[in-house]
Amino acid sequence: MIVKETDDGYILIKQDDHAFISGVFVKNWRDDIFMGADQRSVVHYAIEQHDTCWQELDDHPILLEDKGKPASFVEYPLQDKITAYRTGVDKICKENKYAALLISMHYASFFKGNVVPEGVIYRDHEKKRQEKLIQELKPDQNTVLTFHFDLLQLCDNLSLYICMNKWGASKREELDWFRGGFPQQLLPMKGKRFSASWLNEKEVTLDPYPFLTRSITVTIPYRFIAKAELKRKSFRNTYKAKEEHYHSITFRP
């Protein structure tokens, strides 16, 4: 769950809905800067489906007792997340092995460097999975696979940018994750770093601009819970009873 605090409550966005928005970005990506075009439908599938493993977790949101707020995907219990990641990749692997490879690489990237033992075990498990899939699929690891992986992470970040930040945020108000731009440097873009800025609550500029049309609009489904409604015993029922709202955002050069 993506959890965004406001003055009087919390905006909650399901991970799978955020991933669907990521898929909209890749679906509208310019053909001339898409490497490995024969895999385009699979890459779109992987990016759109990369957070399906969160469906069950988001159906059972939890309240952090020490903070009195809903748990975001960052704060959700680690072992529960790792179990979901592993079973999620297992499921995707039955549908498409290349998509599973990309998603496995994405999840494993969360556990770089010195991490807790559970993270190390998961990362090593996924690295073994990746080695087997690469041996079987034989993708071009230095160009096409790298591009597809970076594209997944960029589209994921673009969606997180509009889901996690305050809508219409100034640069000073943006989360540190995004204030300096996005880390992915795509090969067809000659390593140029992508950067986004809010024009207002419903418009974002993106440079460089990689989409087929002069503007692209995505819609974020969300639910809102007032802080006064946060009662631990009834939080889950309160969440499920909330109606869904929608906020549309347009990207332009």
Order of alpha helices (4+ residues) and beta strands (2+ residues): beta-beta-alpha-alpha-alpha-beta-beta-alpha-alpha-alpha-alpha-alpha-beta-beta-beta-alpha-beta
